[in-house]
């Protein structure tokens, strides 16, 4: 028999304040229910309580001592409030005693390390334990819903971070957890794993009665993406919480999340569901295999393509992966799972070309001896032909493998250092500073005279990406370029497009519609290539970005489109990266300008300018502002913004990735988009010089054209090199300096005066 007494929201708020605990459902009418015969009391909420729903709300507080109310009591609201306060206070005390008993014996075990976060009333409570013989633990952050510990290995060189969480069922309170962990992201700079009860699911299929993606689910997914956490598949079952054996309500609210550095630190990571014992939650275990002592990253070997049955294996594995989520998440997860399959497969398929060639040559030699004694039969002649073809195939595979290895050795040679442990930190710090914006604020600048695209061009740039367009981009990429962090070369996508295309096109469509993709696609390795022999400073290395295969295709799609309109946007004085223009033309025109000036009577000045670390210093806001002034649509601007602002770098030192840090400025050398974005950014300087020429503040050199007319040329640009011509007057030289200072202030691009020069044409006085 059930009887209920309804309390107003105001009454429950008073109860909450007096006992200093949160009561589920305090913002809606709550019924206090007493069940006779069972001796159980509940606080029951009539609203859905997070992903567990209302089926869980009746189990929020379940104690042996019933609420002291009689069925026929006629009580005022104040009396009900007093009795409810005493009841909650009594049972919260019991809950705290149970929590303390859970780790009371930890101090008795000298090898057991422990730290905990006390429960707040009836909710929360976290305990973390570890074996002090193997790990040294230190609490680095404590918050209301999370506890973060830094662990240092006793017997091995490994530092990692653990964030244990117990999230609130309340949406607003749970957002505080997202902020808690976001705030310590920079502190947890090594391998990082977060685990616990997040009290929310990512997708509807993670709930037994889920039908749609809610705002809370979307918020959780966006937070995971922003944190760049890996969400591994759950092995063993689909759910981690069940209301009870007699109920169907279930959800996956418990999970492990970890950083990409954690992923790289271990050989084989699995998230396993364990049986429930005395709880409505299943324990989950993160089995990480062994510590990955080999820091070199996975590389898809091109010679695998020639192994019998390899293509069938790829198809079989790919179709066996059952992943739910957004298009790019599914693609990223499947590639990660395929990578693990390939790592296992290659253990049984070692390349032994030397042995194979020797075996084939031995068989051919035996046949030659037989041929000296008698004529070979037709079957033997056919076998000889097959052996020759097999030898040619083995030699071809060996050539492919060595060609791929030569690129890897070139990268290693390019950044070899003698004592990596001592200098690794300095190298990482140098490049972190290189990609960090030095100014918190830069002035906005309305540029005059910029060319703009038409409405038709703007709309065409933002149309859907068709499969044929994507495939054309893939086929146009070199198949054997140096590999990025994902380890998959273009030949993988070219050879297995029919297998990959469904998932790949879903990822492309997500990028088109939502202007985003999995951030792991934008991870980048930086190879350091010396600009000259005998370099002694890090600034003398050229950082070449090795980007992942998926991102390269996305960037190539955008680059191929912008190529169609860029000719109308970039002034004729810019000679680099545009179809129909040649850098050599700039040299010929510059020579003609100087020659014409020498033959005349008026002296002049030629300024040859070099932009320092040109790609690396481009300010993103300036670039987006330039594109907006040129008429690019908002969808295009969001695409470009996501591509350039979500980059994470690791530096390759002796072929091994070190560090993992974000960027705040710059474009990557090696990104198909970068050359076009850079020359569009340089249109800012081009425009300023052009306006100064039109207003007669600068006067360039005159040369004759084929029609016999004089043309005045004030500037020539070829990528990051600029030549400016002016009259031999102090005010014009000062005006050039003013333009360069303003351009640096708005764009972040400064002149490298050590590599820049000023030449006089004819005799120049008083300058």
Buried (B, 14 or more C-beta within 10 A) or exposed (E): EEBEBEBEEEBBBBBBEBBEBBBBBBEEBBBBBBEEEEEBBBBBBEEBBBBBBBBBBBBBBEBEEBBEBEEEEEEEBEEBBBBBBBBBBEBBEEBBEEBEEEBEEBEEEEEBBBBBBEBBBBBBBBBBBBEBEEBEBEEBBBBEBBBBBBBEEEEEEBEBBBBBBBBBBBBEBBBBBBEBBEEBBEEBBBBBBBBBBBBBBBBBEBBBEBEEBBEBBEBBBEBBBEBBBBBBEBEBBBBBBBBEEEEEBBBBBBBBBBBBBBBBBBEEBBBBBEEBEEEBEBEBBBEBEEEBEEEEBBBBBBBBBEBEEBBEBBBEBBEEBEBBBBBBBBBBBBBBBBBBBBEEBBEEEEBEBEEBBEBBEEBBEEBEEBEEEEEBEEEBEEBBEEBEEBBEEBBEBBEBBEEBEEBBEEBBEBBEEEEBEEBBEEBBEBBBEBBEBEEEEBEEBEBEEBBEBEEEBBEEBBEEBEEEBBBEBBEEBEBBBBBBBBBBBBBBBBBBBEBBBEBBBBBBBBBBEEBBBBBBBBBBBBBBBBEEEEEEEBEEBEBBBBBBBBBBBBBBBBBBBBBEBBEEBBBEBBBBBBEEBEEEEBBEBBEBBBEBBEEEEEBBBBBBBBBBBBBBBBBBBBBBBBBEBBBBBEBBBBBBBBBBBBBBBBBBBBBBBBBBBBBBBBBBBBBBBBBBBBBBBBBBBBBBBBBBBEEEBBBBBBBEEEEEEEBEBBBBBBBBBBBBBBBBBEEBBEBBEEBBEBBBBBBBBBBEEEEBEBEEBEEBEEE
